Amino acid sequence: MSESPERDPDHLVRWLGIMSLITSAEQLLERGGSVWPALSIVSADAAIEAMLGMIAVSTDDKEQFQQLYDRARQALRERGLDLPPGLDVRIQTAHRFRNTGLHLGSEVPASIARNAIKTARALRAFVRDQSEELALIDDAGLVPAIGRMSGVRAIEDALVKADEALRASQWEEALDQAAIALGGASGRLDPTIEPGSFSPNMTVYGDRDRRLPDLKKWVDERLGHHEEWMVAMAMGLHPVEYRDLLRTIGRVTWYMDGHYEVRRAIEPSAASAEAGVHAVADVILRLSQLGAIRLKERWE
């Protein structure tokens, strides 16, 4: 019997990465014409190549796509299996159009990018069906499994609810819960970026000095920017990626009576919800593996 999903971080990382590439391809395609279909097909093709690597058990980082594809087909034949009819041609077609768009700068039609995404999803379904371990991960829920790995009930609950909302096509609720999970993780970073206590010296400029409120505002804003950079880097993201993630999932404001409000810059959609939830799960998985999430707050 294979390890339980929450105890196999390597497969969680790879499977989540593949899903994130596919949802990113869908999100890029939603942006319309211009270069977006070309970028979309690059992301879908990367997901396909990652799955071929799982089939072939690739160990050579210099291996070309065709070599990897041939070894994957050979590995399947040795097990008495093969790709579903037509999928082999679709994989090759997706990679060929990826090359023309990426290497030659040719325009990639949206329909071609859409077919590449469908191909990546079809290959994912095939790979899943051939692996008891991956099927277990999917059946248990990839996102909830990562929540359990965090060891923090609040983060686990938020990711479970985010996963349930995705399955129910409740895009706004999925993003709300992803924002709550990310907020829970960023508030528990270990080592903490928060001081143990802070007592401002109100006599530095004198109680009547009119510059003090302006100075406090300036310091607060500057520290806010610095904190976002530190949180982003602690999560393994570039600050631009962290900013874009927050624009997608939103920022949570909690009120004294226990209710919350989420403000986001992007209207929720199927693609943005799936991409946002998986991006948050990816961050939390990385922090969990590093032991960078405090299991208890100081007040708990």
Residue pairs with C-beta under 8 A, 6 or more apart in sequence:
2 8
2 132
2 133
2 136
3 133
4 136
4 140
5 11
5 12
5 133
5 136
5 137
5 140
5 142
5 145
6 12
6 140
6 145
6 146
6 148
6 149
8 133
8 137
9 149
9 285
9 288
9 289
11 133
11 134
11 137
12 137
12 142
12 145
12 146
12 149
12 285
13 282
13 285
14 50
14 54
15 134
15 137
15 138
15 142
16 142
16 146
16 278
16 281
16 282
16 285
17 50
17 282
18 47
18 50
18 51
18 124
19 124
19 142
19 274
19 278
20 275
20 278
20 279
20 282
21 43
21 44
21 46
21 47
21 50
21 120
22 43
22 44
22 47
22 117
22 120
22 121
22 124
23 271
23 274
23 275
23 278
24 43
24 275
25 40
25 41
25 43
25 44
25 47
25 113
25 116
25 117
25 120
26 40
26 117
26 270
26 271
26 274
26 275
27 271
27 272
27 275
28 36
28 37
28 39
28 40
28 43
29 36
29 37
29 40
29 110
29 113
29 114
29 117
30 269
30 271
33 110
37 101
37 107
37 108
37 109
37 110
37 112
37 113
38 101
38 102
38 107
38 108
38 113
40 108
40 113
40 116
40 117
41 94
41 97
41 98
41 101
41 108
41 112
41 113
41 116
42 98
42 101
42 102
44 94
44 98
44 113
44 116
44 117
44 119
44 120
45 94
45 95
45 98
45 116
45 120
47 120
47 124
48 91
48 94
48 95
48 116
48 119
48 120
48 123
49 65
49 68
49 95
51 120
51 123
51 124
51 127
52 58
52 68
52 69
52 72
52 91
53 68
53 72
54 127
55 72
55 75
55 76
55 127
56 68
56 71
56 72
56 74
56 75
57 75
58 68
58 71
63 71
65 95
69 91
69 92
69 95
73 82
73 83
73 88
76 82
76 83
81 130
83 91
83 123
83 126
84 122
84 126
87 119
87 122
87 123
87 126
90 115
90 118
90 119
90 122
91 119
91 123
93 112
93 115
93 116
93 119
94 112
94 115
94 116
94 119
94 120
97 108
97 112
97 113
97 116
98 108
98 116
100 106
100 108
101 107
101 108
127 134
128 134
128 135
128 138
129 135
137 145
141 160
141 163
142 163
142 281
143 159
143 160
143 162
143 163
143 166
143 277
143 278
143 281
144 156
144 159
144 160
144 163
146 159
146 281
146 284
146 285
146 288
147 155
147 156
147 157
147 158
147 159
147 160
147 181
147 281
147 284
148 156
149 284
149 285
149 288
150 156
150 159
150 185
150 284
150 287
150 288
150 293
151 288
151 293
151 295
152 184
152 185
152 188
152 293
152 295
154 180
154 184
155 181
155 184
155 185
155 284
155 293
158 177
158 178
158 180
158 181
158 184
159 177
159 178
159 181
159 277
159 280
159 281
159 284
161 173
161 177
162 173
162 174
162 175
162 177
162 178
162 181
162 277
162 280
163 174
163 277
165 171
165 173
165 174
165 177
165 273
166 174
166 273
166 274
166 277
169 270
171 268
171 269
171 270
171 272
171 273
172 268
172 273
174 268
174 273
174 274
174 276
174 277
175 248
175 249
175 250
175 262
175 264
175 268
175 272
175 273
175 276
175 277
176 250
176 252
176 260
176 262
177 277
178 249
178 276
178 277
178 279
178 280
179 249
179 250
179 251
179 252
179 262
179 264
179 280
180 252
180 260
181 280
181 281
181 284
182 245
182 249
182 280
182 283
182 284
183 251
183 252
185 235
185 283
185 284
185 287
185 293
186 231
186 235
187 297
188 293
188 294
188 295
188 297
189 231
189 234
189 287
189 292
189 293
189 294
190 291
190 292
190 293
190 294
192 294
193 227
193 230
193 231
193 234
200 216
202 212
204 212
205 211
205 212
205 215
206 212
228 239
228 242
228 243
229 239
231 242
232 238
232 239
232 241
232 242
232 243
233 239
234 287
234 292
235 242
235 283
235 286
235 287
236 283
236 286
237 245
237 283
245 276
245 279
245 280
246 264
247 264
247 265
247 266
248 264
248 265
248 266
248 272
248 275
248 276
248 279
249 262
249 264
249 276
249 277
249 279
249 280
250 262
250 263
250 264
250 265
251 262
251 263
251 264
252 260
252 261
252 262
253 260
253 261
253 262
253 263
254 260
255 261
266 272
284 293
287 293
